[in-house]
Amino acid sequence: MSKVKSSKAKGRRLQNFVRDALRFMFIEQWTKLPKLEEDDIKSQTMGMTGEDIVLSPAAKKIIPYSFECKNVEKLNIWNALEQAETNCDGRTPVVVFKRNRSKTYVAIEFTEWLKTIK
């Protein structure tokens, strides 16, 4: 497998991981109405511009975040945050990142994080 294909596959795995985690949380465990459907939370096709996790209008009402996923060994966090901010369309930008054999982490603006623990 070429390095480009391998990198894209690695990125796709993280996007699918995030998509599946959101689907589990907001579809399978969601107890409020209206209930979301699988098509409300999708993974962006690799190479396409915009958010990495595509939310339907219904999902955007429930999930106020815009997700940028980075599965790389060396992350330029400032470039990733700028990309997330460019694509966020008025929602809170979030960078989800990991590297080989590591846990998955999230970068979010501090004031937005404070709101989540309030």
HELIX and SHEET records of a PDB file:
HELIX    1   1 LYS A    3  ARG A   23  1                                  21    
HELIX    2   2 PHE A   24  GLU A   28  3                                   5    
HELIX    3   3 GLU A   38  ASP A   40  5                                   3    
HELIX    4   4 PRO A   57  ILE A   62  1                                   6    
HELIX    5   5 ILE A   77  ASN A   87  1                                  11    
HELIX    6   6 PHE A  110  ILE A  117  1                                   8    
SHEET    1   A 2 ILE A  41  SER A  43  0                                        
SHEET    2   A 2 ILE A  53  LEU A  55 -1                                        
SHEET    1   B 3 TYR A  65  ASN A  71  0                                        
SHEET    2   B 3 THR A  92  LYS A  98  1                                        
SHEET    3   B 3 TYR A 105  ILE A 108 -1                                        
END                                                                             
